[in-house]
Amino acid sequence: MYELIYRVKRKLTCLITGKLYSLSFNSFGRKSTIYQPDLLQGVRYFEIGENTHIQKGLWALALKINSKSPLLKIGSNVYIGRYCHLVSVSELIIENDALIADKVYISDNVHEYTNINKAIAKQPVALKREVRIGQGCWIGENVSIIGANVGKNSVVAANSVVVKDVPDYTVVAGVPARVIKKYCFERKEWIAETNQ
């Protein structure tokens, strides 16, 4: 009985908030849900595709730090787990069919720390590099991606820190993340990287 009440409550909550999001976001696709977000800032710069589901605890920010409007775009059929943190000052795009686990941080920016006479928290946020998370990729739990792209159908192993681009059809792991496997189309299998 409890499960039924929980599911009905969740569905109603998502239906009502979905209607509100469609009025305030730049675009909010049909059958998409954001369940109990913690912080949504700059929603007029958000674009969410269809049938995308984002679990509770999301922090999503699109911060305008210069004359260019930021973009935080999440494609269709994307799943984003609990307590994820997405920050864009220029462009952060998550393409269709991406699977993102819990507690993932994705950002196109960093805090400045060049002035050693000033607390870092009081220095401006600066663009590191625009970020694109490729179609069909899988981002594991507790991953941080900062100013780097992740290629199509690639895998980022749990607890990795990605600061360099990940090519298509590649598995990376570690801090900093490095290639551990690549898909070989000739042999039609994943091949372990030998020069580790």
C-alpha positions in Angstrom: 0.0 0.0 0.0 2.8 2.4 0.9 4.5 1.8 -2.5 1.3 2.7 -4.3 0.8 5.9 -2.4 4.5 6.8 -2.9 4.2 6.2 -6.7 1.0 8.2 -7.0 2.4 11.1 -5.0 5.6 11.1 -7.1 3.7 11.0 -10.4 1.5 13.9 -9.3 4.5 15.9 -8.1 6.3 15.4 -11.4 3.2 16.2 -13.4 2.7 19.5 -11.6 6.3 20.6 -11.6 6.7 19.5 -15.2 4.0 22.0 -16.2 5.8 24.7 -14.1 9.1 23.9 -15.7 7.7 24.1 -19.2 6.7 27.7 -18.4 10.0 28.8 -17.0 12.7 26.8 -18.9 13.8 27.7 -22.4 12.3 24.3 -23.3 11.1 21.3 -21.3 10.2 18.1 -23.2 7.2 15.9 -22.9 7.3 13.1 -20.3 10.4 14.6 -18.7 10.8 14.8 -14.9 13.0 16.5 -12.4 12.2 15.0 -9.0 12.8 17.2 -5.9 15.7 19.4 -7.1 17.8 21.2 -4.5 18.8 24.2 -6.6 17.9 25.4 -10.1 19.4 28.7 -11.1 19.2 30.4 -14.5 16.4 28.1 -15.7 15.7 30.3 -18.7 19.0 29.0 -20.2 17.9 25.3 -19.6 16.8 23.0 -22.4 15.5 19.5 -21.5 14.6 17.0 -24.1 11.7 14.4 -24.1 11.5 11.5 -21.7 14.4 12.6 -19.6 14.4 11.7 -15.9 16.4 13.4 -13.2 16.3 12.1 -9.7 16.2 14.1 -6.5 18.9 16.4 -5.2 19.9 18.0 -8.5 21.9 21.2 -8.4 21.8 22.8 -11.9 23.1 26.3 -12.6 23.5 28.3 -15.8 25.5 31.4 -14.7 25.8 34.4 -17.0 29.4 35.7 -16.3 29.8 37.8 -19.5 27.8 39.0 -22.5 27.3 35.4 -23.8 24.2 33.6 -22.5 25.0 30.2 -21.0 23.4 27.0 -22.1 22.6 23.9 -20.1 21.1 21.4 -22.5 20.1 17.9 -21.7 18.9 15.7 -24.6 16.1 13.2 -24.8 16.0 9.8 -23.0 18.6 10.8 -20.5 18.7 9.4 -17.0 20.5 11.5 -14.3 20.8 9.9 -10.8 20.5 11.5 -7.4 22.5 14.5 -6.1 24.1 15.5 -9.3 25.7 18.9 -9.8 25.7 20.6 -13.3 27.2 24.0 -13.8 27.4 26.0 -17.1 28.8 29.4 -17.7 29.1 28.9 -21.4 27.9 25.5 -22.8 27.2 22.2 -21.1 25.4 19.7 -23.3 24.4 16.1 -22.4 23.4 14.3 -25.6 20.5 11.8 -26.0 20.5 8.4 -24.3 23.2 9.3 -21.7 23.1 7.4 -18.4 24.5 9.3 -15.5 24.8 7.7 -12.0 24.4 9.4 -8.6 26.6 12.2 -7.2 28.2 13.2 -10.6 29.7 16.7 -11.0 29.9 18.2 -14.5 31.1 21.7 -15.1 32.5 23.9 -17.9 34.2 26.3 -15.4 36.5 26.6 -12.4 37.1 29.1 -9.6 39.9 31.5 -10.4 42.8 31.3 -7.9 45.4 33.5 -9.6 45.3 36.3 -7.0 47.1 34.8 -3.9 46.1 37.8 -1.8 42.4 37.1 -2.2 40.3 34.1 -0.9 39.5 31.8 -3.7 35.8 32.0 -2.8 36.0 35.8 -3.5 37.6 35.3 -6.9 35.4 35.0 -10.1 34.3 31.9 -11.8 35.9 31.4 -15.2 35.2 29.3 -18.2 37.6 26.4 -18.5 36.1 24.8 -21.6 32.7 24.0 -23.0 31.6 20.4 -22.2 29.7 17.8 -24.3 28.7 14.4 -22.9 28.2 12.2 -25.9 25.2 10.2 -27.0 24.7 6.9 -25.3 27.6 7.2 -22.8 27.6 6.0 -19.2 29.0 8.1 -16.4 29.6 6.1 -13.2 29.0 7.2 -9.6 31.0 10.0 -8.0 32.6 11.1 -11.2 33.8 14.7 -11.8 34.0 16.1 -15.4 35.6 19.5 -15.6 36.1 21.2 -18.9 36.3 18.0 -20.9 34.2 16.2 -23.5 33.1 12.5 -23.3 32.7 10.8 -26.6 29.8 8.7 -28.0 29.1 5.4 -26.2 32.0 5.9 -23.8 32.2 4.8 -20.2 33.6 6.8 -17.3 34.3 4.4 -14.4 33.0 5.3 -10.9 35.1 7.8 -8.8 37.0 9.1 -11.9 38.1 12.7 -12.5 37.9 13.7 -16.2 40.0 16.7 -17.2 40.9 15.7 -20.8 38.7 14.6 -23.6 37.5 11.0 -23.8 37.2 9.7 -27.4 34.2 7.8 -28.7 33.8 4.1 -27.7 36.4 4.3 -24.9 36.4 3.3 -21.3 38.3 5.5 -18.8 39.0 5.2 -15.1 41.1 6.9 -12.4 42.3 10.2 -11.1 43.0 11.7 -13.5 41.0 9.4 -15.8 43.0 7.5 -18.3 42.0 5.1 -21.1 41.7 1.5 -20.0 39.7 0.0 -23.0 38.7 1.0 -26.5 36.2 -0.7 -28.8 37.8 -2.3 -31.9 35.3 -2.3 -34.8 37.5 -4.7 -36.8 37.4 -7.4 -34.0 34.0 -6.3 -32.7 35.1 -6.3 -29.0 36.5 -4.1 -26.3 40.3 -4.2 -26.1 42.3 -3.4 -23.0 44.8 -0.6 -23.4 48.3 -2.2 -23.2 50.4 0.9 -22.5 49.0 1.8 -19.0 
